[in-house]
Amino acid sequence: MDFPGGLAELHTHLGGSVASDAMWSLAHEQGIALPVKDYWEFDRLVTVSDPRGVPNLDALDAIYHWTELIQSSPLAVERSVHGAIGGAYRSQGITTLELRFNPMKRNRGGERDLDHIILAAVRGLDLAELEYPQVEAGLILMMDRTFTDTQNAVIVEKAIRWASRGIVGVDIAGPRPGGARYPYRDLAPHVEEARSAGLGVTIHVGEEGGDQGIEEIAEVVETLRPDRIGHGILAAREPGLMRELAARGIVLEICPTSNLLTKALAGEDELRDTMRAFVEHEVPFTIATDGPEMMRTRLRDEFELLLRIGALGEDGLREANARGHEASFVRGATARNAV
């Protein structure tokens, strides 16, 4: 398939976007004690290596523990951002790319200065843009569901401070403490502060949790009014919620292979039904990998998967990709900074 203007990827985590060999070298260069001594064992440690996937999102968080630890230095963050952007363009022709990460999960519990971690990411972004001027790239800073309100407030404060240097949005992810429903409405002051500063807002929600997950999507839509939602696949079970998403123009960032590997979707049949429901209810969405290296997939693989199972046709895939370019926070930031 041809995609005029290149591909757009809006949902990929920095911890899942760097090749295992690069992570291996970074770990050794920084003297990080690893639980394995063989490279191929390490490769299995930092990726979803079993084609059957992982048991649940907790198992995925265990993988992120290692990638985030290895990226916990200015050197590692700079190289990771630079490598992820260049690799995306070289391998897939991605010309609009957003990378998301939590800087507090890369400063070793406060041992390293948070601004130095963010500055390193910005340097990696600047270097990549010099080498690949065809790519419009930006960084999203992530809050975390296990963090205190004060910690999340600091993440937003830093995102605003660095907005002129390539930070284009905010997000939240991470495990729910005790598996309980997360009080997304408590984030409203932070989200409004970010929005007022011109940052985009995307929220991880509706990937798991059944009815609780559906309720969380509804809460996010009503109280946080995000521009986009990370995953949001459970909305396909509730027609009224899909109508609300469509009416508000909230774009879902769908990561097909990731959702299959984490068992968020039971199989390809449920994936096909989910995508068809969104098309039928005119819910806007774009397609992403969640982390191409960790998930052992590429954006073009995601398109081929959806085409093969009959979830979307070629026109639908081109429309989803075009929407990715249009919904990108990078373009909004570029227009804002040009004024």
VOGU-3710 file (C-alpha; in Angstrom, 3 decimals, decimal comma):
1> mdfpgglael> 0,000/0,000/0,000  1,071/3,541/-0,704  0,621/6,264/1,896  1,107/9,735/0,423  3,111/11,892/2,806  4,429/8,930/4,790  3,110/7,116/7,839  1,964/8,600/11,150  2,536/6,895/14,505  1,061/8,642/17,535
11> hthlggsvas> 1,192/5,957/20,222  4,585/4,467/20,930  6,449/4,315/24,236  10,132/5,183/24,359  10,712/2,077/26,475  9,335/-0,083/23,688  10,862/1,707/20,714  14,592/0,964/20,983  16,133/-2,168/19,474  17,371/-4,845/21,864
21> damwslaheq> 20,966/-4,609/20,640  21,029/-0,884/21,382  19,498/-1,481/24,823  22,090/-4,207/25,482  24,930/-1,813/24,699  23,416/0,978/26,803  23,026/-1,355/29,775  26,667/-2,426/29,624  27,964/1,064/28,958  26,247/2,290/32,146
31> gialpvkdyw> 27,247/-0,714/34,245  23,678/-1,828/34,934  23,480/-5,212/36,626  21,279/-7,432/34,472  19,674/-10,715/35,563  20,996/-12,453/32,432  24,442/-12,698/30,809  23,507/-13,876/27,331  22,259/-11,407/24,693  19,453/-13,657/23,468
41> efdrlvtvsd> 18,161/-14,097/26,999  18,264/-10,316/27,332  16,310/-9,950/24,090  13,576/-12,120/25,584  13,715/-10,061/28,793  12,980/-6,711/27,109  10,470/-7,799/24,443  7,247/-9,753/24,213  9,147/-12,688/22,798  6,414/-15,333/23,067
51> prgvpnldal> 4,099/-15,069/20,022  1,259/-16,048/22,371  1,870/-12,797/24,242  1,922/-12,094/27,964  -0,662/-13,117/30,569  -1,749/-9,544/31,336  -0,646/-5,930/31,563  1,211/-6,613/34,826  3,561/-8,883/32,887  4,087/-6,088/30,375
61> daiyhwteli> 4,924/-3,677/33,202  7,631/-6,131/34,296  9,236/-5,784/30,859  9,017/-1,997/31,043  10,827/-2,142/34,385  13,996/-3,172/32,559  13,722/-0,848/29,579  13,022/2,134/31,844  15,934/1,220/34,123  18,309/0,998/31,175
71> qssplavers> 17,072/4,369/29,905  17,597/5,997/33,328  20,373/8,409/32,409  20,687/11,478/30,185  22,997/9,559/27,837  20,579/6,665/27,450  17,530/8,874/26,979  19,219/10,991/24,318  20,371/7,974/22,352  17,008/6,255/22,722
81> vhgaiggayr> 15,020/9,193/21,364  17,485/9,757/18,535  17,517/6,071/17,613  13,759/5,622/17,792  13,027/8,531/15,445  15,680/7,580/12,926  14,692/3,935/12,991  11,016/4,770/12,453  11,819/6,765/9,320  14,376/4,356/7,898
91> sqgittlelr> 12,347/1,174/8,388  8,779/2,399/7,890  8,842/5,820/6,273  7,177/7,358/9,341  7,087/11,133/8,903  4,901/12,042/11,881  6,008/10,477/15,158  5,228/11,034/18,813  7,268/9,300/21,528  5,929/9,139/25,067
101> fnpmkrnrgg> 7,799/8,478/28,284  7,752/9,178/32,008  10,853/11,172/33,003  10,403/10,317/36,702  10,785/6,643/35,867  14,169/7,496/34,358  15,761/9,618/37,090  16,394/6,731/39,501  14,046/7,867/42,223  15,311/11,445/42,226
111> erdldhiila> 18,988/10,551/42,044  19,217/12,353/38,701  17,823/15,798/37,974  14,515/15,620/36,130  15,288/18,562/33,861  18,508/16,895/32,716  16,543/13,795/31,699  14,067/15,904/29,709  16,841/18,014/28,179  18,541/14,811/27,041
121> avrgldlael> 15,335/13,719/25,311  15,118/17,122/23,627  18,723/16,805/22,430  17,918/13,429/20,935  14,901/14,973/19,226  16,959/17,870/17,853  19,673/15,575/16,512  17,133/13,320/14,831  15,398/16,272/13,190  18,722/17,466/11,792
131> eypqveagli> 19,415/14,039/10,290  15,843/13,364/9,164  14,232/16,696/8,220  11,368/14,776/6,587  10,121/13,767/10,053  7,915/15,853/12,325  8,492/14,427/15,789  7,483/15,378/19,318  7,613/14,093/22,894  4,759/13,385/25,293
141> lmmdrtftdt> 5,456/13,377/29,038  3,514/10,805/31,020  1,996/10,966/34,460  1,481/7,661/36,270  -1,464/6,044/38,043  0,828/4,901/40,875  2,180/8,423/41,482  1,002/10,918/44,059  -0,886/13,985/42,947  2,216/16,058/43,658
151> qnavivekai> 4,378/13,882/41,428  1,907/14,091/38,556  1,694/17,852/39,009  5,477/18,057/38,569  5,278/16,063/35,317  2,788/18,574/33,907  4,852/21,495/35,163  7,898/20,135/33,343  5,899/19,502/30,170  4,812/23,139/30,130
161> rwasrgivgv> 8,325/24,367/30,866  9,775/22,420/27,926  6,883/22,943/25,502  8,912/25,256/23,304  11,588/22,583/22,879  9,524/19,695/21,559  7,268/18,540/24,391  3,884/18,460/22,682  1,507/16,737/25,106  0,774/14,909/28,352
171> diagprpgga> -0,574/11,451/29,113  -1,059/9,083/32,035  -0,524/5,332/32,212  0,801/2,724/34,623  -0,849/0,012/36,727  -3,866/0,746/38,892  -3,011/0,406/42,597  -4,747/-2,749/43,793  -6,557/-3,026/40,469  -9,149/-0,512/41,669
181> rypyrdlaph> -10,898/1,944/39,397  -8,645/4,945/38,917  -10,093/8,402/39,816  -9,319/10,147/36,550  -11,358/13,190/37,526  -8,677/14,038/40,107  -6,361/14,836/37,199  -8,634/17,582/35,871  -6,617/20,528/37,308  -3,376/19,181/35,818
191> veearsaglg> -4,977/18,445/32,465  -6,539/21,895/32,278  -3,204/23,492/33,101  -1,541/21,557/30,284  -4,337/22,368/27,845  -4,182/26,075/28,720  -0,477/26,025/27,904  -1,261/24,667/24,439  -0,259/21,053/25,066  -2,202/18,145/23,640
201> vtihvgeegg> -3,956/15,732/26,008  -4,110/11,982/25,502  -5,185/9,550/28,221  -4,512/5,811/28,551  -7,900/4,288/29,336  -10,284/1,546/28,242  -7,663/-1,086/27,470  -8,778/-3,501/30,188  -11,199/-3,875/33,070  -14,528/-4,824/31,477
211> dqgieeiaev> -17,418/-2,699/32,741  -15,056/-0,779/35,026  -12,939/0,108/32,017  -15,991/1,345/30,120  -16,943/3,512/33,083  -13,419/4,915/33,164  -13,648/5,921/29,495  -16,910/7,724/30,178  -15,360/9,508/33,147  -12,332/10,580/31,100
221> vetlrpdrig> -14,511/11,876/28,267  -16,703/13,887/30,614  -14,158/15,253/33,102  -10,874/15,478/31,192  -12,122/16,111/27,631  -8,962/14,703/25,987  -7,989/15,272/22,385  -7,143/11,585/22,084  -7,416/8,344/24,060  -4,736/5,679/24,205
231> hgilaarepg> -6,409/2,371/23,277  -10,057/2,897/24,374  -11,020/-0,421/22,778  -13,657/-1,232/25,419  -15,776/1,604/24,049  -16,726/-0,748/21,201  -19,022/-2,546/23,651  -21,106/0,546/24,411  -22,926/2,254/21,496  -23,793/5,332/23,538
241> lmrelaargi> -20,174/5,872/24,448  -19,115/5,486/20,822  -21,640/8,119/19,806  -20,184/10,457/22,441  -16,629/9,878/21,210  -17,717/10,556/17,647  -19,624/13,703/18,614  -16,646/15,103/20,500  -14,144/14,081/17,828  -11,922/12,251/20,335
251> vleicptsnl> -9,406/10,162/18,409  -8,620/6,650/19,643  -5,042/5,415/19,313  -5,553/1,738/18,446  -2,617/-0,681/18,863  -3,834/-3,992/17,382  -0,877/-6,323/17,961  -0,276/-4,958/21,447  -3,907/-5,538/22,409  -3,697/-9,110/21,135
261> ltkalagede> -0,405/-9,839/22,916  -1,651/-8,486/26,264  -4,968/-10,338/25,961  -6,855/-7,023/25,995  -8,544/-8,494/22,918  -9,262/-12,221/22,919  -8,231/-12,776/19,312  -8,416/-11,580/15,745  -12,198/-12,008/15,599  -12,675/-9,597/18,503
271> lrdtmrafve> -10,175/-7,202/16,946  -12,121/-7,245/13,677  -15,445/-6,709/15,499  -13,956/-3,841/17,515  -12,651/-2,028/14,443  -15,885/-2,540/12,532  -17,885/-1,144/15,468  -15,772/2,014/15,479  -16,186/2,415/11,726  -19,954/1,881/11,954
281> hevpftiatd> -20,307/4,487/14,707  -17,883/6,909/13,012  -15,472/6,912/15,957  -12,229/8,529/14,759  -9,114/6,432/15,266  -5,546/5,998/14,148  -3,307/2,923/14,158  -0,093/2,491/16,163  2,279/-0,146/17,548  2,536/0,812/21,259
291> gpemmrtrlr> 6,258/0,064/20,940  7,567/-1,612/17,788  10,664/-3,221/19,294  9,022/-4,526/22,447  5,988/-5,831/20,542  8,124/-7,161/17,668  5,947/-5,485/15,084  6,061/-2,509/12,744  3,399/-0,013/11,720  3,080/-1,552/8,253
301> defelllrig> 2,596/-4,946/9,962  -0,368/-3,457/11,820  -1,945/-2,291/8,571  -1,365/-5,680/6,962  -2,940/-7,439/9,960  -6,096/-5,322/9,800  -6,322/-5,798/6,051  -5,793/-9,577/6,280  -8,547/-10,157/8,850  -11,025/-7,895/7,061
311> algedglrea> -11,144/-5,276/9,807  -10,350/-2,413/7,423  -9,920/-2,044/3,689  -7,167/-0,086/1,970  -9,232/3,111/1,912  -9,968/2,768/5,626  -6,287/2,295/6,407  -5,316/5,354/4,373  -7,998/7,357/6,163  -6,729/6,213/9,578
321> nargheasfv> -3,169/7,131/8,624  -4,213/10,546/7,304  -6,072/11,123/10,562  -2,855/10,344/12,420  -1,109/13,215/10,664  -4,064/15,521/11,306  -4,469/14,581/14,986  -0,779/14,885/15,798  0,139/17,243/18,617  3,377/17,991/16,748
331> rgatarnav> 1,534/19,896/14,041  -0,383/21,871/16,634  2,844/22,785/18,395  4,483/23,795/15,111  1,591/26,083/14,266  1,606/27,532/17,800  5,335/28,268/17,768  5,079/29,870/14,322  2,683/32,522/15,591
//
